[in-house]
Amino acid sequence: KMKELIKANVDFLRMDVSKEDALRMFAYNKYKVELINSRIADGETASVFRCGNFIDLCRGPHVARTGLVKALWIQRSSGCYWKGDQAR
């Protein structure tokens, strides 16, 4: 999938959105809502990046577009607990 995205040369678009807009954008995900509420003060903005139809919270920076990625290496993948809490 990563190789397909690199070949597609999709732009990364940074958007700064209000805390309220971020809460609306990610209302479907209780974990992202928790991050927004705990890390972004009222009246501040959050940075989100869009790549094709995928959008997510991120501080960045990123390369301008996926076609600039010349190599990738996934070293490992693992599961984890949300903030170290096995009940979450």
N, C-alpha and C positions, 0 to 999 in steps of 0.2 A: 504494500500500500504506500509506503514511504517513497519508493522508487517512482510510483505513478504520480504522486504529488510533486516530486522534484521535476519530472518530465513535463508536467502541466504548467510549471512556471507561474504559480498562483501568487498574487501579491499578499503581503501582510499589511493590514491597515490598522493603525493605532487610532483609537478613539478615546477621548476623555469624556466620561459621562458623570452626571451628578450621582450622588449616593442614592437618591430616590429612583433615578432611572435604572441604576445598577440593580437595586432591589427588585424592580419590576422585571428586568431582563432575566434575572436568575431566580425568580420566585419558585420555580419548579424544583429547585435544589436547596434543601435545608442547610446543607453544609456551606454552600457558597453564600447564602443569606447570612449565616453565622459569621463567616469571614468578613463580609462587607460591614456588618454591624460592629464587629470587634476592632476592625482596622481602619475604618474610614469615618472621620468625624462628620457630624452634621455640617452641611454647607461645603464640604470638600468634594473632590472628584475622584473617580476610580479610573484606572486605565484598563481598557479591554482591547484585545486584538482580534481581528477578523481575518480568516484565511479561507477563501471560498465561502462555503455555507457554515463553517465552524467558527464560533465566537467564544472567547473565554477571558476570564480575568487574568491579567498578567502585567507585571511591571515593565517587561521588556529589558533591553531592546532586542530586536530581531533583525535578521537579514531582511532586505527589502522584498525579496520574493523567493519562493521555494527553489527556483532554478539556480540560485547561487550556491546551494548546498552541493558540495562536490564529493562528500564522503559521509557516511553515517555508520555508527557502530552501537548497537544495543548491547550493553555489557551484561545486564541482568534485569529481571522483572520480578517483583514480589508483591504480595499483599501486605496490608498494614492496617492498623487501627487508627481511627480518626483521633488525632491528638493524643495517641497512646492509650486510649480507653477501649478495652476489648468489647465493651457493651455497645460501642458506636462503630 
